[in-house]
Amino acid sequence: MDSDLEPVALTPQKQDSAWKHCEVYKYGDRVQMRCLYCKKMFKGGGITRVKEHLAGKKGQGTICDQVPEEVRLFLQQCIDGTVRRQRKRRRSSAEPLPIAYFPPEETQVVEGSYVNNGDVVAAGGGQSSGRTKQRTYRSRKNIVERSELANVEDLIGGDMDNLIPVAISSVKNIVHPSSKEREKTVHMAIGRFLFDIGADFDAVSSVNFQPLVDAIVSGGFGVSLPANEDIKSWILKSCVEEVKNDIDECRPLWKKTGCSVLVQESNKVLNFLVHCPEKVVFLRSFDASEILTSDDDDELCEVLKEVVEEIGETNVVQVITKCEGHYVSAGKKLMEAYPSLYWVPCAAHCVDKMLEEFGKIDWIREIIEQARTVTRIIYNHSGVLNLMKKFTFGNDILQPAFTTYSTNFATMSRIAELKPRLQAMVTSSEWNECSYSKEAGGLAMTETINDESFWKALTLANNITVRLLRVLRIVSAARRPGMGYVYAAVYRAKEAIKTHLVHREDYMVFWKIIDKWWLQQQRLPLHAAGFYLNPKFFYNIGEEMRSEIHLAVVDCIEKLVPEDNIQDIIGKDINSYKNAVGIFGRNLAIRARDTMLPAEWWSTYGESCLNLSRFAIRLLSQTCSSLVGSGRILTPMEKVYESKNSIERQRLSDLVFVQYNMRLRRL
């Protein structure tokens, strides 16, 4: 379902404070919201429900346990009307107005008062009124801390002694500035800061950006900012402790549902992540430059053992790595050392290897090159890019995907979808008048887009690979584990190829490539067992196929369930599931087969077979890919291990640890 959610941008009309703390998505005709902090999805109730969730209003549904305290308190005040009552009291208060200090040439006083030699004099007040104001000014100035005055001097770029004290309500240019002017000032200040440090523009999309602004505002005028040493020392250490506490909170979940160890390779550095249904966390990294270039895989196996021991052998269901090189032999040795877990090659990596070999087939390689003539001219010239977006209504052609080779085929799929719009563009007067249309690249693009044989071959290539791209999305999804779906997805991908190519000699070329890279997966029973325990598929297959994959379930039971008596109970419970006995055959459970995730279905309807239910949930909660949670980290991993200074190396390691886990929180 997550892949069907379409992000919705917030409009200026969304004035409620809670909008800043949630993400808005469109699912069909319905609008859904997700909490920025705990990721809970709200399918109804509007922004009021989200606000109550964040404010911790009991009796109104679930409460967010990860929202920052200052945000919770602020939203509680909004709901209770505290802020409104405070404003009302301030308006009716008889306390003296605060004083603002302005240079003489910039001070404008409203009707009813005027400036006389640096004094504010009420109209009709005479010189005595000026002396009274002067004494008031001196008494107020004496009680202002020098540190605060220094901040003001820095702000206005002048000397406090040359400033004129004016009651704020008397100054025209600061009375009730419009919200647009205030927003522009704030936005400009943020922009200058980001430009100055060379930050990514996506920094403002960080879930930590709004809490940062809220914390600064709550600190009030003159709040001191952290120094460089503060950031590198106690602040970084505090963030490390926060992340470690988050990981410690996950450990009970690892024990309950099991977890998968994800091994990601980046520039000879191995990153170890732990995946469970609730959260993905980054555990640590390891410099594997010597291990991966040597012929000995024992050391790699030892590193994997250390990670398994840190997590807990009984908590780990599988260790996922690449499907080639030292990983295969090291993974097999790992299973010998720990009989209760599986080593599994990354399904996404296997699919990417399939697509790589698909791209080497002559007619597909030719189509890819022709598609590149289109993307090359469009994305190398801003004028052509703008023209393309005009005709495609803002849609992009390039489609970044999970892996290198899947990006090529995803882009080809988008080109096929936009065929009418692209043909309209190259036949338009705007394109014919464009100077690029007369150049070699532009002429090649026009010829390609007007070539019907190109579109015919592109459509066939798209039909052959679209199902494999779907497999890639299934196995790489962060919020929906793919264990119960990948077996059926690969089967359907092969059937789709057979349907579109018809002749055996044609489709067997692609089938052999798929079988070559999927063979290692087929030898392991996890995917077949996940298919068997997914009620969406199990009750729709024939008895013959059930018998074929039943052995996979037995293999998983013997490996993942250590107690013999529990194994025996699960073996008996399978018959109840197989024959839809008891609650499994109730109409409610039958309808839920197609609407609930398989692990949720077992949690809801599996209480009559408790041991089988626990086993099914443990297996169906696992991912199939080590790419889950992969992404760009601001501090390159290799930089950590290049540092010769032990203190600097530890600081960089802590920084990567915090950055990686903060990005994983967004999943």
Residue pairs with C-beta under 8 A, 6 or more apart in sequence:
1 27
1 480
2 477
2 478
2 479
2 480
3 473
3 477
4 27
4 28
5 25
5 26
5 27
5 32
6 25
6 26
6 27
7 23
7 24
7 25
7 26
8 24
8 25
8 26
8 31
10 19
10 24
14 47
16 47
16 51
17 51
17 74
17 75
17 78
18 47
18 50
18 51
18 54
18 75
18 78
19 47
20 210
21 35
21 36
21 37
21 50
21 54
21 67
21 71
21 75
21 210
22 33
22 34
22 35
22 36
22 42
22 47
22 50
23 33
23 34
23 36
24 31
24 32
24 33
25 31
25 32
25 33
25 34
26 32
30 43
32 41
32 42
32 43
33 41
33 42
33 47
33 50
34 40
34 41
34 42
35 42
35 50
35 53
35 54
35 64
35 67
36 207
36 210
37 54
37 64
37 66
37 67
37 68
37 207
38 64
38 65
38 66
38 67
39 667
40 53
40 62
40 64
42 49
42 50
42 53
45 61
49 60
49 61
51 75
51 78
51 79
52 60
52 61
52 79
53 60
53 61
53 62
53 63
53 64
54 64
54 67
54 71
54 72
54 75
55 72
55 75
55 76
55 78
55 79
56 63
56 64
56 67
56 72
56 76
57 63
57 76
57 79
64 72
68 211
68 214
68 215
70 211
70 214
70 215
70 218
71 211
71 214
74 214
74 218
76 82
77 83
97 167
97 168
97 169
98 167
98 168
99 137
99 140
99 165
99 166
99 167
99 168
100 165
100 166
100 167
100 168
100 171
100 174
101 152
101 156
101 160
101 163
101 164
101 165
101 166
102 156
102 163
102 164
102 166
102 171
103 156
103 158
103 162
103 163
103 164
104 115
104 118
104 162
104 164
106 173
107 115
107 164
107 166
107 171
108 171
108 172
108 173
109 115
109 120
109 166
109 170
109 171
109 172
110 169
110 170
110 171
110 172
110 175
111 123
112 122
112 123
112 170
113 120
113 121
113 122
113 123
113 167
113 170
114 120
114 121
114 123
115 121
115 164
115 166
116 130
117 130
118 134
118 164
119 130
119 131
119 133
119 134
119 137
120 130
120 133
120 164
120 165
120 166
120 167
120 170
121 127
121 129
121 130
121 133
122 129
137 165
140 165
141 165
147 222
148 222
149 160
151 221
151 222
152 160
153 159
153 160
156 163
168 174
168 175
169 175
190 204
193 199
194 201
194 203
194 204
200 634
203 209
207 665
207 666
208 662
216 223
226 235
232 651
236 651
236 654
236 655
236 658
237 654
239 658
240 654
240 657
240 658
243 657
243 658
243 661
243 662
246 279
246 281
246 661
247 274
247 281
247 283
247 661
250 274
250 276
250 278
250 279
250 281
251 312
251 315
253 259
253 276
253 277
253 278
253 279
254 274
254 276
254 311
254 312
254 315
255 312
255 314
255 315
257 276
257 277
257 599
257 617
257 618
257 621
258 276
258 315
258 316
258 317
258 560
258 618
258 619
258 621
258 622
259 274
259 275
259 276
259 311
259 315
259 316
259 317
259 622
260 274
260 275
260 276
260 316
260 317
260 318
260 319
260 320
260 622
260 623
261 272
261 273
261 274
261 275
261 304
261 307
261 308
261 311
261 316
261 318
261 319
261 320
262 272
262 273
262 274
262 275
262 280
262 320
262 623
262 625
262 626
262 628
262 629
263 270
263 271
263 272
263 304
263 319
263 320
263 321
263 322
263 327
263 626
264 270
264 271
264 273
264 626
264 627
264 630
265 271
265 288
265 292
265 322
266 637
266 638
267 636
267 637
267 638
268 287
268 288
268 289
268 292
268 293
268 638
269 285
269 286
269 287
269 288
269 289
269 637
269 638
269 640
269 641
270 285
270 286
270 288
270 303
271 282
271 285
271 637
271 660
272 282
272 283
272 284
272 285
272 286
272 307
273 280
273 281
273 282
273 283
273 626
273 628
273 629
273 664
274 280
274 281
274 283
274 311
275 622
275 623
275 628
275 629
276 621
277 481
277 599
277 621
279 664
279 665
279 667
280 478
280 628
280 629
280 664
280 667
281 661
281 664
282 629
282 657
282 660
282 661
282 664
283 307
283 310
283 311
284 307
284 657
285 637
285 640
285 653
285 656
286 303
287 641
288 300
288 303
289 641
291 299
291 300
291 303
291 326
292 300
292 325
292 326
297 326
297 329
297 330
297 333
298 330
298 333
300 326
300 327
300 330
301 330
301 333
301 334
301 337
304 319
304 330
304 331
304 334
305 334
305 337
305 338
307 319
308 316
308 319
308 334
308 338
308 341
313 338
313 340
313 341
314 340
314 562
316 338
316 341
317 341
317 342
317 560
317 618
317 619
317 622
318 341
318 342
318 343
318 344
318 526
318 622
319 331
319 334
319 341
319 342
319 343
319 344
320 344
320 345
320 346
320 623
320 624
320 625
320 626
321 327
321 330
321 331
321 343
321 345
321 346
321 626
322 345
322 346
322 349
322 626
323 345
323 346
323 349
323 350
323 353
323 517
323 520
324 353
327 345
328 345
328 520
330 343
331 343
331 344
331 345
332 343
334 341
334 343
335 341
335 342
335 343
339 559
340 559
340 560
340 562
341 559
342 524
342 526
342 559
344 521
344 524
344 526
344 624
345 520
345 521
346 624
346 625
346 626
346 627
347 471
347 475
347 482
347 486
347 521
347 624
347 625
348 402
348 403
348 472
348 475
348 476
348 624
348 625
348 626
348 627
349 403
349 625
349 626
349 627
350 517
350 518
350 520
350 521
351 403
351 406
351 468
351 471
351 472
351 475
351 517
352 402
352 403
352 404
352 405
352 406
352 472
353 517
354 468
354 513
354 514
354 517
354 518
355 403
355 405
355 406
355 408
355 409
355 465
355 468
356 404
356 405
357 513
357 516
357 517
358 364
358 405
358 409
358 464
358 465
358 510
358 513
359 365
359 368
359 405
359 408
359 409
361 509
363 457
364 461
366 457
367 412
367 454
367 457
367 458
367 461
368 408
368 412
370 448
370 451
370 454
370 458
371 408
371 411
371 412
371 415
371 448
371 458
373 441
373 444
373 445
373 448
374 397
374 415
374 422
374 445
374 448
374 449
375 397
375 398
375 411
376 441
377 384
377 436
377 441
377 442
377 444
377 445
378 384
378 385
378 388
378 397
378 445
379 385
379 397
379 398
380 441
381 436
383 434
383 436
384 434
384 436
384 442
387 425
387 430
387 431
387 434
388 397
388 422
388 425
389 395
389 396
390 430
391 421
391 422
391 424
391 425
391 428
392 418
392 421
392 422
392 425
393 421
395 414
395 418
395 421
396 414
397 411
397 414
397 415
397 418
398 407
398 411
398 414
399 407
399 410
399 411
399 413
399 414
400 407
400 410
401 407
401 409
401 410
401 469
401 472
402 472
402 473
402 476
402 627
403 472
403 627
406 469
406 472
409 461
409 462
409 465
409 468
409 469
410 469
412 458
412 461
412 462
412 465
413 462
413 465
413 466
413 469
415 422
415 458
416 455
416 458
416 459
416 462
419 455
422 449
423 449
423 450
425 431
425 449
426 437
426 445
426 446
426 449
426 450
427 450
431 437
431 446
434 442
436 442
437 443
437 446
448 454
460 500
463 496
463 500
464 496
464 497
464 500
464 501
464 510
466 496
467 489
467 492
467 493
467 496
467 497
468 493
468 514
470 489
470 493
471 486
471 489
471 490
471 493
474 480
474 482
474 485
474 486
474 489
474 624
475 482
475 486
475 623
475 624
475 625
476 482
476 625
476 627
476 628
477 628
478 628
478 629
478 667
479 667
480 597
481 599
481 620
481 621
481 622
481 623
481 624
482 489
482 623
482 624
482 625
483 526
483 527
483 530
483 619
483 620
483 621
483 622
483 623
483 624
484 530
484 531
484 533
484 534
484 536
484 537
484 597
484 598
484 599
484 620
485 530
485 534
486 527
486 530
486 624
487 527
487 528
487 530
487 531
487 549
488 531
488 534
488 537
490 514
490 518
493 514
494 511
494 514
497 507
497 510
497 511
498 507
498 511
501 507
501 510
521 527
525 551
525 552
525 553
525 555
525 556
526 552
526 556
526 619
526 622
527 624
528 549
528 552
528 553
529 549
529 552
529 553
529 555
529 556
529 619
530 598
530 619
530 620
530 622
531 537
531 538
531 549
532 538
532 546
532 549
532 550
532 552
532 553
533 553
533 598
533 602
533 616
533 619
533 620
534 598
534 620
535 589
535 593
535 598
535 601
536 593
536 594
536 598
538 546
538 577
539 580
539 593
546 578
553 574
554 571
556 615
556 619
557 567
557 570
557 571
557 615
558 567
560 615
560 618
560 619
561 567
561 570
561 615
566 611
569 611
569 612
570 611
570 612
570 615
573 609
573 611
573 612
574 612
575 581
576 582
576 584
576 608
576 609
576 612
577 584
577 609
577 612
580 590
582 608
583 589
583 605
583 607
583 608
584 605
584 608
586 605
588 605
589 601
589 604
589 605
592 601
592 604
592 605
593 601
596 604
597 620
598 616
598 620
599 616
599 617
599 620
599 621
602 613
602 616
602 617
602 620
603 613
603 617
606 612
606 613
606 616
606 617
607 613
628 667
629 663
629 664
629 667
631 663
633 656
633 659
633 660
633 663
634 659
635 652
635 655
635 656
635 659
637 656
639 652
640 649
640 652
640 653
640 656
641 649
643 649
643 652
